[in-house]
Amino acid sequence: MNKPVALGGDAPSGSVEQIRKQLMGTWELTALEMTPQSGGARVPVKATGTMIYDDFGNLTIDARTTDPAAPVAAREVTRLSFKGRAVVDAVNKELKLMDVKGNVDPNEVVSPDQRRKYEFDTFDTLKLSAFDAGGQVTIVTNWRRVK
C-alpha cells in the first residue's frame, strides 16, 4: 500500500495519473442513496462522512449514520471506519476497492466487490455509483472536496 505509481508532471486528460490527481484529497459526503437489502428502488440515506484518497492510491472512509434505511451493520457502531486501496480504471471511468478492512464487515456496508463509476461534475465534486454484476446501480454517493 505504500508504493505509489508515479504521477508525473502534466498528465493527459483522462489518464490514470490525471484521474488519481483529481481524486487526491479529502472529500465530504453530501448525499447517499442505496438499494434496500429487500430490493426495490434506491432510497436516500441520511449520513455524514469523509473520504481521503492519497498519492499512494490508499483510501480511508469514515462515516456516521443512524438512518433506518442504512444497513444494520452501519447503525451498530458510532463511527464506520474503512481503509483500503482504490484502483483507477480510466478507460471505463471506474474505481475498484481493494483490500478493504474496517470496524464492521465491509461487505455489509460498502460492498467492495462492486465496481464504482466515477463522475467529476467539477474538479471539487465527485459522484460514485456502485453497480452489481448485473449492471444495476445499488449505491450512489456524492462528495465535495474539502482539501
C-alpha positions in Angstrom: 0.0 0.0 0.0 3.0 2.3 0.2 4.5 2.0 -3.3 2.9 4.7 -5.5 2.6 4.6 -9.2 4.4 7.7 -10.5 2.1 10.7 -11.0 4.4 12.5 -13.4 4.0 16.2 -14.4 1.3 17.2 -16.7 -0.8 14.0 -17.3 -3.0 13.9 -20.3 -6.7 14.4 -19.7 -8.5 11.1 -18.8 -5.2 9.3 -18.0 -4.9 7.2 -14.8 -2.4 9.8 -13.5 -4.8 12.7 -14.1 -7.7 10.9 -12.5 -5.6 10.0 -9.5 -4.5 13.6 -9.1 -8.2 14.7 -9.3 -9.1 12.1 -6.7 -6.4 13.1 -4.2 -7.5 14.9 -1.2 -10.2 15.0 1.4 -13.9 14.7 0.4 -17.1 15.3 2.4 -20.2 13.1 1.8 -23.0 15.3 0.6 -25.6 12.7 -0.4 -26.1 8.9 -0.2 -28.7 6.6 -1.9 -28.8 2.9 -1.7 -30.9 0.0 -2.7 -32.6 -1.6 0.4 -31.5 -5.2 1.2 -35.0 -6.3 0.4 -34.7 -4.8 -3.1 -36.6 -2.1 -4.9 -35.7 1.5 -5.8 -32.8 3.3 -4.2 -33.7 5.4 -1.2 -31.8 8.4 0.3 -29.9 7.6 3.5 -29.0 10.3 6.0 -25.3 10.0 6.7 -22.2 12.1 7.2 -18.7 11.1 6.3 -15.3 11.9 4.9 -13.2 10.1 2.3 -9.4 10.6 1.9 -7.6 9.4 -1.2 -3.8 9.8 -1.0 -1.0 9.8 -3.6 -0.3 6.1 -3.0 -3.9 5.1 -4.0 -4.9 4.5 -0.4 -8.5 5.2 0.6 -9.8 6.0 4.0 -13.6 6.4 4.7 -15.1 7.5 8.0 -18.9 7.8 8.2 -21.8 8.0 10.6 -25.5 7.2 10.2 -28.5 6.2 12.3 -30.9 6.2 9.4 -33.1 3.1 9.4 -32.6 2.8 5.6 -28.8 2.2 6.2 -27.5 -1.4 6.6 -27.8 -2.8 10.1 -24.0 -3.1 10.4 -23.7 0.7 9.7 -26.1 1.5 12.5 -24.5 -0.8 15.1 -21.4 1.4 15.6 -21.0 5.1 16.3 -18.5 5.6 13.5 -17.8 3.4 10.5 -14.1 3.3 9.5 -12.7 1.7 6.4 -9.2 1.6 4.9 -8.1 0.1 1.6 -7.0 1.0 -1.9 -8.9 2.4 -4.8 -7.6 1.2 -8.2 -8.4 3.5 -11.1 -9.7 2.2 -14.5 -9.5 5.3 -16.6 -10.8 3.6 -19.8 -14.1 2.6 -18.1 -14.2 5.5 -15.6 -14.4 3.1 -12.7 -12.8 2.6 -9.3 -12.3 -0.9 -7.8 -11.9 -1.0 -4.0 -9.2 -3.5 -2.9 -8.0 -4.9 0.4 -10.8 -3.1 2.4 -10.7 -3.5 6.1 -13.0 -1.9 8.7 -14.5 -1.8 12.1 -17.5 -3.7 10.6 -17.6 -6.1 7.7 -17.0 -4.0 4.6 -19.2 -6.4 2.6 -22.2 -5.4 4.7 -21.7 -1.7 4.2 -19.5 -0.6 1.3 -19.7 -3.6 -1.0 -16.1 -3.6 -2.0 -16.7 -6.3 -4.6 -18.8 -3.8 -6.7 -17.1 -1.5 -9.2 -17.8 2.2 -9.0 -18.3 4.6 -11.9 -16.9 8.0 -11.1 -18.0 11.3 -12.5 -16.5 14.7 -11.7 -19.1 17.4 -12.2 -16.4 19.9 -11.4 -12.9 19.5 -10.0 -14.4 19.6 -6.5 -17.5 17.4 -6.9 -17.5 13.7 -7.3 -20.2 11.1 -7.8 -19.6 7.4 -7.3 -22.1 4.9 -8.5 -21.6 1.3 -7.3 -23.2 -1.4 -9.5 -23.7 -5.1 -9.1 -22.8 -7.9 -11.5 -26.0 -7.3 -13.4 -25.2 -3.7 -14.0 -27.8 -2.4 -11.6 -26.7 0.7 -9.7 -27.0 -0.1 -6.0 -25.3 2.8 -4.2 -24.8 6.4 -5.2 -22.6 8.7 -3.2 -21.9 12.4 -3.9 -18.8 14.1 -2.5 -17.4 17.6 -2.2 -13.7 18.3 -1.9 -12.8 20.0 1.3 -9.0 19.9 0.9 
